[in-house]
Amino acid sequence: MLIGEYRHSIDTKRRISVPAKMRKDLGERFVITRGLDSCLFVYSMNEWEKLSTKLSELPMGKSATRNFVRLMLAGASDVELDGLGRVLIPEYLKKYAGLQKNAVIAGVNTRMEIWDAGKWDEFKNKTESNADELAENLGELGVY
């Protein structure tokens, strides 16, 4: 399970260190793709296979479905850790997420997310200020 919040720098060659605790679950090779909320989603190969299978089974009749599948699949990049536990973020994904020098790596159960640190701080502050409302909504669904 991928959990936790870690702050790392992106070097001039677009490399970022993957926390050692997450490397075990992700493996040496994994997939980075466009995520939601202006971040990148990172999946182990096993989780990526599950997700891509689900996406390929969606009905293609609606443009919103086609667009989402394109967003996720066409934006994906198969990457490998280097000897120092870093991964190279493709330029188009770095641009998509607006990643600058400082980034946040967040573990979100079956995926890791990579955020620009400023965007993460904005997201986190907004979400934390609405925590009671979120819990109320999840309670209505029987989740919390």
RAFEN-V250164 format. One record per helix or strand. SS is the DSSP state (H for helix, E for strand). FROM is the first residue (numbers start at 1). TO is the last residue. Records with the same first field share a line. If there is no record, write none. Layout:
# RAFEN-V250164
SS=FROM-TO / FROM-TO
This chain:
# RAFEN-V250164
E=2-10 / 15-17 / 29-34 / 40-44 / 77-80 / 86-88 / 102-109 / 111-116
H=20-26 / 45-56 / 63-74 / 91-97 / 117-129 / 131-140
